[in-house]
Amino acid sequence: MARYVVDVMPKREILDPQGKAVLGALPRLGFDGVTDVRQGKRFEIEVDGEADDVRLAEVRRMAETLLANPVIEDFTVSAQGASVEPVDTTARGSEARG
């Protein structure tokens, strides 16, 4: 079984109200020196078979079509615990679309 992780974050130019709320709360809780917070989401996906380039491409397509909104979000895809070197790469949402 292969495991992939998709991390999705708002693009830098997109307002992140959840991140701003966390940033505002941290000093009130005694955490000083934090200058920015961005909040995203993480998906852990397990698929049958071994990690390879074909499955990596399939998970990237999942991210592009369902897990992330490429207009306002970037994403990275990585294989976890894979023994195949080329699989442990990242793809930005905007680059993966061509």
ROMAR-767479 format. One record per atom (N, C-alpha, C): z, y, x; residue number from 0. Coordinates in steps of 0.1 Angstrom, whole numbers, plus 2048, in hexadecimal, padded with zeros to 3 digits. Atoms other than C-alpha are relative to their C-alpha. Layout:
<sites>
   pz   py   px    n
    Z    Y    X  NUM
...
</sites>
This chain:
<sites>
   pz   py   px    n
  800  7F4  808    0
  800  800  800    0
  800  80C  809    0
  801  7F3  7F9    1
  7F7  823  80D    1
  807  80B  7F8    1
  7F9  7F5  807    2
  80B  841  806    2
  7FB  80E  806    2
  805  7F3  7FD    3
  7FE  865  806    3
  809  80A  7FA    3
  7F9  7F5  805    4
  80F  886  802    4
  7F7  80C  7FE    4
  807  7F4  803    5
  7FF  8A4  7F2    5
  80A  80B  7FE    5
  7F8  7F4  801    6
  810  8C5  7F7    6
  7F8  80C  7FB    6
  807  7F5  806    7
  805  8E2  7E1    7
  808  80D  800    7
  7F9  7F3  7FF    8
  80E  906  7E7    8
  7F7  80B  7FA    8
  808  7F5  804    9
  803  927  7D7    9
  7F9  806  80C    9
  807  7F9  7F5   10
  7E9  939  7EC   10
  808  80D  803   10
  7F8  7F4  7FB   11
  7F8  956  801   11
  7FE  80C  7F7   11
  803  7F4  807   12
  7E7  970  7EC   12
  804  7FF  7F1   12
  7FB  802  80E   13
  7F5  962  7CB   13
  80F  802  7FF   13
  7F2  7FD  802   14
  816  96F  7BE   14
  807  7F3  7FD   14
  7F8  80C  802   15
  831  954  7BF   15
  80E  804  7FA   15
  7F4  7FC  806   16
  84C  95E  7A6   16
  80C  7F7  802   16
  7F5  809  7FD   17
  861  93F  7AC   17
  805  801  80E   17
  7FC  7FE  7F2   18
  861  944  7D1   18
  808  80D  801   18
  7F8  7F3  800   19
  86C  969  7CB   19
  80E  7FF  7FA   19
  7F3  802  806   20
  888  95E  7B4   20
  80A  7F9  80A   20
  7F8  807  7F6   21
  895  946  7CF   21
  804  809  80B   21
  7FE  7F6  7F6   22
  891  961  7E9   22
  80B  80A  7FC   22
  7F6  7F7  805   23
  8A6  978  7D4   23
  80E  7FA  7FF   23
  7F4  807  802   24
  8C1  95E  7CE   24
  807  7FC  80D   24
  7FB  805  7F3   25
  8C6  953  7F2   25
  80B  809  805   25
  7F5  7F8  7FA   26
  8D9  972  7FE   26
  80D  800  7F7   26
  7F4  800  809   27
  8F0  971  7DF   27
  808  7F3  803   27
  7F9  80C  7FD   28
  8F9  94E  7EA   28
  805  7FF  80E   28
  7FB  800  7F3   29
  901  958  80D   29
  7F6  7FC  80B   29
  80A  804  7F6   30
  8E0  94F  81E   30
  7F8  80D  804   30
  806  7F4  7FC   31
  8D4  96D  832   31
  7F5  7FD  80A   31
  80B  802  7F6   32
  8B5  972  848   32
  7F3  7FA  7FB   32
  80C  806  805   33
  89C  961  831   33
  7F6  80B  7FC   33
  809  7F5  803   34
  87D  977  82F   34
  7F5  7FD  7F6   34
  80A  804  80A   35
  866  963  818   35
  803  7F2  7FB   35
  800  80D  806   36
  866  945  801   36
  7F4  7FE  7F7   36
  80B  805  808   37
  848  933  7F2   37
  804  7F3  7FA   37
  7FD  80D  806   38
  84D  917  7D9   38
  7F3  7F9  7FC   38
  80C  808  803   39
  834  8FB  7D5   39
  804  7F3  7F9   39
  7FD  80D  805   40
  833  8D7  7CA   40
  7FA  7F6  809   40
  803  80C  7F7   41
  830  8B5  7DB   41
  7FE  7F4  7F7   41
  804  80C  807   42
  81F  896  7CE   42
  800  7F4  80B   42
  801  80C  7F8   43
  825  873  7DE   43
  7F8  7F6  7F8   43
  809  808  807   44
  809  85C  7D5   44
  7FF  7F3  808   44
  802  80D  7FA   45
  808  836  7DC   45
  7F4  7FA  7FA   45
  80C  806  805   46
  7E7  824  7DA   46
  7FF  7F2  806   46
  801  80E  7FB   47
  7DE  7FF  7DF   47
  7F8  801  80D   47
  807  801  7F4   48
  7D1  7F5  801   48
  806  808  80B   48
  7FC  7F9  7F4   49
  7D3  804  823   49
  7FB  80E  800   49
  804  7F2  7FF   50
  7D1  829  82C   50
  7F3  800  808   50
  80D  7FF  7F9   51
  7AD  831  835   51
  7F9  80D  7FC   51
  807  7F3  804   52
  794  84E  833   52
  7FB  800  7F2   52
  805  801  80E   53
  787  842  811   53
  80B  804  7F7   53
  7F5  7FD  809   54
  7A9  843  801   54
  805  80E  802   54
  7FD  7F2  7FD   55
  7B1  864  812   55
  7F7  80A  7F8   55
  809  7F8  808   56
  792  873  803   56
  802  800  7F1   56
  7FD  802  80E   57
  79B  865  7E1   57
  80C  809  7FC   57
  7F4  7F8  803   58
  7BE  876  7E3   58
  7FC  80E  800   58
  805  7F2  800   59
  7AD  896  7ED   59
  7F9  804  7F3   59
  807  7FD  80D   60
  797  894  7CE   60
  80B  802  7F5   60
  7F5  7FF  80A   61
  7B7  88E  7B9   61
  806  80E  801   61
  7FA  7F3  7FE   62
  7C6  8AE  7C8   62
  7F7  80B  7FB   62
  809  7F6  804   63
  7A7  8C2  7C2   63
  7FE  801  7F1   63
  804  801  80E   64
  7A2  8B7  79E   64
  80C  801  7F7   64
  7F4  800  809   65
  7C6  8B3  790   65
  80C  806  806   65
  7F2  7FD  7FB   66
  7E3  8B9  7A8   66
  801  80F  804   66
  800  7F2  7FB   67
  7D9  8DC  7B4   67
  7F5  808  7F8   67
  80A  7F7  806   68
  7C7  8FA  7A5   68
  7FA  807  80C   68
  805  7FA  7F3   69
  7B0  903  7C3   69
  7FD  80F  7FF   69
  802  7F2  801   70
  7AB  926  7B5   70
  80C  807  805   70
  7F3  7F9  7FC   71
  7D0  92F  7BB   71
  809  7F9  809   71
  7F7  808  7F7   72
  7DE  913  7D0   72
  7F8  7F9  80B   72
  805  808  7F5   73
  7D8  903  7F1   73
  808  7F3  800   73
  7F9  80C  7FF   74
  7E1  8DF  7F9   74
  7FD  7F9  80D   74
  802  808  7F5   75
  7E5  8C7  815   75
  802  7F1  7FC   75
  7FF  80E  803   76
  7E1  8A1  814   76
  802  7F9  80E   76
  7FD  807  7F4   77
  7F0  88A  82E   77
  804  7F2  7FC   77
  7FC  80E  802   78
  7F5  864  831   78
  80E  7FF  806   78
  7F3  802  7FB   79
  819  859  836   79
  801  7F2  805   79
  7FE  80D  7FA   80
  820  83C  84E   80
  7F3  7F8  802   80
  80C  806  7FE   81
  7FC  835  854   81
  7FE  7FD  80F   81
  803  804  7F2   82
  7F0  823  873   82
  7F2  804  804   82
  80D  7FB  7FE   83
  7CD  831  870   83
  800  80F  804   83
  7FF  7F2  7FC   84
  7CA  851  884   84
  7F9  80A  7F8   84
  807  7F6  807   85
  7AF  864  871   85
  805  803  7F2   85
  7FB  7FE  80D   86
  7C2  861  851   86
  80B  80B  7FF   86
  7F5  7F6  7FF   87
  7DF  877  85C   87
  7FB  80E  803   87
  806  7F3  7FF   88
  7CB  897  857   88
  804  808  7F4   88
  7FD  7F8  80C   89
  7D0  8B4  840   89
  7F3  807  7FC   89
  80B  7F9  806   90
  7B7  8C5  829   90
  805  80B  7F8   90
  7FD  7F4  808   91
  7BB  8E8  81B   91
  7F8  7FF  7F4   91
  807  801  80D   92
  7B2  8EA  7F7   92
  7F3  808  800   92
  80C  7F9  800   93
  798  905  7FD   93
  7F5  7FA  809   93
  809  806  7F7   94
  788  8F2  81A   94
  7FB  7F3  7FB   94
  804  80D  805   95
  787  8D1  808   95
  7F5  801  7F6   95
  80A  7FE  80B   96
  771  8E0  7ED   96
  7F2  803  806   96
  80D  7FE  7F9   97
  756  8E7  807   97
  7FE  80F  802   97
</sites>
